[in-house]
Amino acid sequence: MQTTKKFGLSDKLGYLFGDFGNDFTFILSTMFLMKFYTDVMGVSGGLVGTMMMLARFLDAFTDVAMGEIVDRSRPGKRGKFLPWIRRMCGPVAVASFLMYASWFRNMPMGFKIFWMFFTYILWGSVFYTSINIPYGAMASAVSSESRDRATLSNFRTIGASLAATIIGVVLPLVVYYKDEEGNSVLSGTNMMLAALVCSIAAVVCYLLCLFLTTERVKVPQKTEKFSLKELLVSLGHNKPLIGIIVSSVCMLMAQLTLQGMAAYIYPNYFGNVAAQSASSFVGVVITLFCAIFTVKLSEKLGRKELGVIAAVFSGIVLVVTYFLHTKNAWVFVGMFGIAYIGLAVFSLITWAMITDVIDDTEVQLGERSDGTIYAVYSFARKLGQALSSGFSGFLLSAIGYSQATAFDEGVVNGIYMITCLVPALGFFLLALSLQFLYPLGRLRVEENAKTLAKKKR
């Protein structure tokens, strides 16, 4: 394995492109998949949400299985994790494109529901898992230095922000059209073409990650006999992992509800697709601005401590936005931008926090299980995605949302409520979980770093 190349800009850019590729399909599904199936295919929001939740429960098995496969794989010339990106970049892109098969819109409802389940599980539970688990676990192999990993976390979030720029800013301007009554309606054909472009771009980004990133830390092949019982017992006693799992579920319930409901609140409540595009751009700008100081601030305050502050801030802003109940799309965009400061700060440090968990596990148990721990964490993130999508889908059905009622006054007011209060609840729960369940404050992280540094001498 190549070990002489010093950690630097190439690795940062390579890791950035990895999540850039991930989020060309992930953010696309978060922002538009439910909208596509409710408005183009005519499937109820509650059923779409149910599908997303059931698929995530399946991930409890596929994520952990993939983590074990990665941990037990034999390192090659490029390392242990990079080869998986090469193998799986094509399949995940194809599966993502197939989810937006608008050519089936006139098929019987039973077939459309089958296709929705089949392609979503193929994409998320099989292929996305097969590339995302090794990509995330790879951070601990790129560098052993805590500051380098924090930088990788920063660049990973920037990569996600770049994907969000294209998907959130550009797509709303091209996938909608005006119907005879002047309402903004999603075009199935344009959505399908947009998904094709995003799939191609994802493959390009994955290949850039493959060629720009270097694994320096030799992660040995795990050879112990696999025991599901022992795995569950060890994970059940891993307090930092439990804490970051609960925190991630809460954070994603907030973040993904904000992103997913944007496809409803701007076209339906405000009647302003340009504002949807602008809000995505504001989120990206806020993230890039926060990236300038977040690493240094997290070093001074601690990642846990900074996360609590960020979550409380975002929750308060969203509650104020709900009671404001503005009819002005641009005022809402402004409030969204303020709330996004807290979300951006936590997003920038969250990937470094999982490497802190991996290090703490090695200190406490004397062994590293990068792939398995990251797999469990990835499942938690998917569970958060499912909860946000499922909860939003159920609430959309509860307020009476359908193709026929999409612009009724009572329905659009319900959309405003969901968009503000569900993410606010997620942020407050995030702050509580970090404070009381996640034990890795600044001092413990620093002590773990010193312990591991002595061990490697």
C-alpha positions in Angstrom: 0.0 0.0 0.0 1.2 3.5 -0.8 2.2 5.0 2.6 4.8 7.8 1.7 2.4 10.3 0.2 1.7 13.0 2.8 -1.9 13.9 3.7 -2.9 17.0 1.9 -5.2 18.8 -0.5 -5.6 15.8 -2.9 -7.1 13.7 -0.1 -9.4 16.5 1.0 -10.7 17.0 -2.5 -11.0 13.2 -3.1 -13.0 12.8 0.1 -15.1 15.8 -0.9 -15.9 14.2 -4.3 -16.9 11.0 -2.5 -19.8 12.6 -0.7 -20.5 14.8 -3.8 -21.2 11.5 -5.6 -23.2 10.0 -2.7 -25.5 13.0 -2.5 -26.2 13.2 -6.2 -28.5 10.3 -5.5 -29.2 10.7 -1.8 -30.3 14.3 -1.8 -32.2 13.8 -5.0 -34.3 11.1 -3.3 -34.7 13.3 -0.1 -35.9 16.3 -2.0 -37.9 14.8 -4.9 -38.7 11.1 -4.5 -41.8 11.5 -2.4 -42.9 14.5 -4.5 -42.4 12.4 -7.6 -44.5 9.5 -6.4 -47.3 11.6 -4.9 -47.7 14.1 -7.7 -46.6 12.2 -10.8 -47.3 8.6 -10.0 -50.4 9.3 -7.8 -49.2 7.2 -4.8 -50.4 8.4 -1.4 -47.8 10.1 0.8 -48.5 7.7 3.6 -47.7 4.7 1.4 -44.5 6.3 0.2 -43.5 7.1 3.8 -44.3 3.5 4.8 -42.1 2.2 2.0 -39.2 4.3 3.1 -39.5 3.2 6.7 -39.7 -0.5 5.8 -36.7 -0.2 3.6 -34.7 1.3 6.4 -35.6 -1.5 8.7 -34.2 -3.9 6.1 -31.0 -1.8 6.3 -30.6 -3.0 9.9 -29.4 -6.2 8.2 -27.7 -5.0 5.0 -25.7 -2.2 6.6 -24.3 -4.4 9.4 -23.7 -7.2 6.9 -21.8 -4.8 4.6 -19.8 -3.5 7.6 -18.7 -7.0 8.4 -17.8 -7.7 4.7 -15.7 -4.6 4.6 -13.9 -5.4 7.9 -13.2 -8.9 6.7 -12.0 -7.9 3.3 -8.3 -8.2 2.5 -6.5 -4.9 1.9 -5.2 -4.5 -1.6 -2.7 -2.1 -3.2 -5.0 0.9 -2.9 -6.1 -0.1 0.6 -9.2 -1.7 2.2 -12.0 0.7 1.3 -11.3 2.4 -2.0 -11.8 -0.8 -4.1 -15.5 -0.8 -3.1 -16.0 2.6 -4.6 -14.7 1.3 -7.9 -17.0 -1.8 -7.8 -20.2 -0.2 -6.8 -20.3 3.3 -8.4 -22.0 2.1 -11.5 -24.8 0.0 -9.9 -25.8 2.7 -7.4 -26.1 5.2 -10.2 -28.3 3.0 -12.4 -30.5 2.0 -9.5 -31.1 5.7 -8.6 -32.1 6.5 -12.2 -34.6 3.7 -12.3 -36.5 5.1 -9.3 -37.8 7.9 -11.5 -39.3 5.8 -14.2 -42.0 8.3 -15.4 -42.7 6.1 -18.4 -44.7 3.9 -16.0 -47.1 6.6 -14.9 -50.0 5.1 -16.8 -49.5 1.6 -15.5 -51.9 0.0 -12.9 -51.4 1.3 -9.4 -50.3 -2.2 -8.2 -47.4 -2.2 -10.6 -46.3 1.3 -9.7 -46.2 0.4 -6.1 -44.2 -2.7 -6.8 -41.7 -0.7 -8.9 -41.4 1.9 -6.2 -40.6 -0.7 -3.6 -38.3 -2.7 -5.8 -36.1 0.2 -7.1 -36.0 2.0 -3.8 -34.7 -1.1 -1.9 -32.3 -1.9 -4.7 -30.8 1.6 -4.6 -30.8 2.3 -0.9 -30.6 -1.1 0.9 -28.2 -2.8 -1.5 -26.1 -0.6 -3.8 -26.0 2.7 -1.8 -25.1 0.7 1.3 -22.3 -1.1 -0.6 -20.6 2.1 -1.5 -21.5 4.4 1.5 -20.2 2.0 4.2 -16.7 1.7 2.9 -16.6 5.4 1.9 -17.5 6.5 5.4 -15.2 4.1 7.2 -12.3 5.1 5.0 -11.8 8.4 6.9 -10.0 6.6 9.7 -7.6 5.0 7.1 -6.8 8.3 5.3 -5.2 9.7 8.4 -4.7 8.8 12.0 -4.6 12.5 13.1 -7.7 13.9 14.8 -7.3 17.3 13.1 -7.0 15.7 9.6 -10.2 13.7 10.2 -12.0 16.9 11.3 -10.8 18.4 8.1 -12.1 15.4 6.1 -15.5 15.8 7.9 -15.5 19.5 6.8 -14.7 18.6 3.2 -17.2 15.8 3.2 -20.0 18.3 4.2 -18.8 20.7 1.6 -19.1 18.0 -1.0 -22.6 17.3 0.1 -23.3 21.1 -0.1 -22.1 21.2 -3.7 -24.5 18.4 -4.6 -27.2 20.2 -2.8 -26.4 23.3 -4.9 -27.0 21.5 -8.1 -30.1 19.5 -7.0 -31.7 22.1 -4.7 -30.9 25.3 -6.7 -31.0 24.1 -10.3 -33.6 21.3 -10.4 -36.6 23.3 -9.1 -36.1 25.7 -12.0 -36.2 22.9 -14.6 -38.5 20.1 -13.3 -41.7 22.2 -12.7 -44.1 23.6 -15.2 -47.2 25.8 -14.9 -50.6 24.2 -15.3 -53.7 25.9 -16.7 -54.5 27.4 -13.3 -51.0 28.8 -12.9 -49.9 26.2 -10.3 -46.4 24.9 -10.2 -46.6 21.2 -11.0 -43.8 18.6 -11.1 -43.0 17.2 -14.6 -42.4 13.5 -14.7 -40.3 13.6 -17.9 -38.1 16.4 -16.7 -37.6 14.6 -13.3 -36.5 11.5 -15.1 -34.0 13.4 -17.2 -32.7 15.2 -14.2 -32.2 11.8 -12.4 -30.2 10.6 -15.4 -27.9 13.6 -15.3 -27.4 13.2 -11.5 -26.5 9.5 -12.0 -23.9 10.3 -14.5 -22.4 13.0 -12.4 -22.4 10.6 -9.4 -20.1 8.2 -11.3 -17.7 10.9 -12.3 -17.4 12.1 -8.7 -16.9 8.6 -7.3 -14.0 8.1 -9.8 -12.4 11.3 -8.7 -12.6 10.2 -5.1 -11.0 6.9 -6.1 -8.0 8.5 -7.9 -7.4 11.4 -5.5 -7.6 9.7 -2.1 -4.9 7.7 -0.4 -5.3 5.2 2.5 -2.3 5.6 4.8 -3.4 3.8 8.0 -3.2 0.0 7.5 -6.5 -1.4 8.7 -6.0 -5.2 9.2 -8.4 -7.8 8.0 -10.8 -9.0 10.6 -10.5 -12.8 11.0 -12.4 -13.6 14.1 -15.5 -15.8 13.7 -18.6 -13.7 13.3 -21.1 -13.8 16.2 -24.2 -11.8 15.9 -24.9 -12.2 19.6 -21.4 -10.9 20.6 -21.7 -8.0 18.1 -25.1 -6.9 19.5 -23.8 -7.2 23.1 -20.7 -5.2 22.3 -22.6 -2.5 20.5 -25.2 -2.4 23.3 -22.5 -1.5 25.8 -20.9 1.1 23.5 -22.3 4.3 25.1 -20.7 6.7 22.6 -22.1 4.7 19.7 -25.5 4.7 21.2 -25.3 8.4 21.8 -24.2 9.3 18.3 -26.9 6.9 16.8 -29.7 8.6 18.7 -28.3 12.0 17.9 -28.0 11.2 14.2 -31.6 10.0 14.0 -32.8 13.3 15.6 -30.6 15.4 13.4 -31.7 13.7 10.2 -35.3 13.9 11.2 -34.8 17.7 11.3 -32.5 18.1 8.3 -34.3 15.8 5.9 -37.8 17.0 6.8 -36.6 20.6 6.0 -35.2 19.4 2.6 -38.1 17.1 1.7 -40.9 19.5 2.6 -39.2 22.3 0.5 -40.8 20.5 -2.5 -44.2 21.1 -1.0 -44.1 24.4 0.9 -42.6 26.5 -1.9 -44.7 25.3 -4.9 -47.9 24.7 -2.9 -48.0 27.1 0.1 -46.0 30.0 -1.4 -46.5 29.3 -5.1 -42.9 30.3 -5.6 -40.5 27.8 -7.1 -37.7 30.4 -7.4 -37.8 30.7 -3.6 -37.2 27.0 -3.3 -34.2 27.3 -5.5 -33.0 30.3 -3.5 -33.4 28.5 -0.1 -31.2 25.7 -1.3 -28.5 28.2 -2.4 -28.7 30.0 0.9 -28.2 26.7 2.7 -25.1 26.0 0.7 -23.7 29.5 1.3 -24.3 29.2 5.0 -22.5 25.8 5.1 -19.5 27.0 3.2 -19.3 30.1 5.5 -19.5 28.0 8.6 -16.8 25.6 7.3 -14.3 28.5 7.6 -14.4 28.5 11.4 -16.1 25.3 12.6 -12.9 23.1 12.9 -11.2 25.7 15.1 -14.4 26.4 17.1 -14.9 22.6 17.7 -11.3 22.3 18.9 -11.9 25.1 21.4 -15.3 24.1 22.7 -15.4 20.4 21.8 -17.5 18.8 19.1 -20.2 17.6 21.5 -20.5 21.0 23.2 -20.7 22.8 19.9 -23.3 20.4 18.6 -25.6 21.1 21.6 -25.4 24.9 21.0 -26.1 24.5 17.3 -29.1 22.3 17.8 -30.8 24.5 20.3 -30.2 27.5 18.1 -31.9 25.9 15.0 -34.8 24.7 17.0 -35.6 28.1 18.5 -35.5 29.8 15.1 -37.9 27.3 13.6 -40.4 27.7 16.4 -40.3 31.5 15.9 -40.8 30.9 12.2 -43.9 28.8 12.9 -45.6 31.5 15.0 -44.6 34.1 12.5 -46.6 32.2 9.9 -45.5 34.4 7.1 -47.1 34.5 3.6 -43.9 36.0 2.1 -41.7 33.3 0.6 -38.6 35.5 0.9 -39.1 36.1 4.6 -39.3 32.4 5.0 -36.1 31.9 3.1 -34.4 34.4 5.4 -35.6 32.5 8.5 -34.6 29.2 6.9 -31.1 30.7 6.4 -30.8 31.7 10.0 -31.9 28.2 11.2 -29.5 26.6 8.8 -26.5 28.1 10.7 -27.0 25.6 13.5 -27.7 22.7 11.1 -24.5 23.5 9.1 -22.3 23.6 12.1 -23.4 20.2 13.4 -23.3 18.7 9.9 -19.7 19.9 9.6 -18.6 18.1 12.8 -20.7 15.0 12.7 -18.4 12.9 10.6 -15.4 13.7 12.9 -17.6 12.5 15.8 -18.0 9.0 14.4 -14.2 8.7 14.1 -14.1 9.8 17.8 -16.4 6.9 18.5 -14.2 4.5 16.6 -11.1 5.7 18.5 -12.9 5.4 21.9 -13.9 1.9 21.0 -10.3 0.9 20.3 -9.2 2.5 23.6 -11.9 0.7 25.6 -11.9 -2.7 23.8 -8.4 -2.9 22.3 -9.6 -3.5 18.7 -10.8 -1.5 15.7 -14.0 -2.3 13.9 -14.2 0.7 11.5 -16.5 -0.9 9.0 -18.9 -2.4 11.5 -19.2 0.7 13.6 -19.7 2.9 10.6 -22.3 0.4 9.3 -24.3 0.7 12.5 -24.0 4.5 12.3 -25.0 4.5 8.6 -28.1 2.4 9.5 -28.9 5.1 12.2 -28.7 7.8 9.5 -31.0 5.8 7.2 -33.4 5.3 10.1 -33.4 9.1 10.6 -34.1 9.4 6.9 -36.9 6.9 7.1 -38.5 8.6 10.2 -38.4 12.0 8.5 -39.9 10.7 5.2 -42.3 8.4 7.0 -43.5 11.0 9.5 -43.8 13.6 6.7 -45.7 11.2 4.5 -48.1 10.2 7.2 -48.7 13.9 8.1 -49.2 14.8 4.5 -51.9 12.1 4.3 -53.3 13.3 7.7 -53.8 16.9 6.4 -55.5 15.5 3.3 -52.7 16.0 0.7 -53.3 14.4 -2.7 -53.1 15.4 -6.4 -56.6 16.8 -6.1 -56.1 18.8 -2.9 -52.5 19.9 -3.3 -53.4 23.6 -3.4 -56.3 23.7 -0.9 -56.0 26.4 1.8 -56.3 23.9 4.8 -53.8 21.6 3.2 -51.1 24.2 2.4 -51.4 25.6 6.0 -50.8 22.1 7.2 -47.7 21.9 5.0 -46.4 25.1 6.7 -46.9 23.5 10.2 -45.1 20.3 9.2 -42.2 22.2 7.7 -41.5 24.2 10.8 -42.5 22.1 13.8 -41.2 18.6 12.9 -37.6 19.9 12.3 -37.8 22.0 15.4 -38.7 18.9 17.4 -35.8 17.0 15.8 -33.3 19.7 16.8 -34.4 19.9 20.4 -34.2 16.1 20.7 -30.8 16.3 19.1 -29.6 18.7 21.8 -30.9 16.5 24.6 -29.4 13.3 23.2 -26.0 14.9 22.8 -26.1 16.3 26.3 -27.2 13.2 28.1 -26.4 10.2 26.0 -23.2 11.0 24.1 -20.2 10.9 26.6 -17.4 12.1 24.3 -16.8 15.6 25.4 -13.6 17.6 24.5 -11.5 16.3 27.4 -12.2 12.6 26.7 -11.5 12.9 23.0 -8.2 14.5 23.8 -7.3 11.8 26.3 -8.2 9.1 23.7 -6.0 10.8 21.1 -3.0 10.7 23.5 -3.6 7.1 24.5 -3.7 5.9 20.8 -0.6 8.0 20.0 1.4 6.3 22.7 0.1 2.9 21.5 1.4 3.5 18.0 4.9 4.5 19.0 
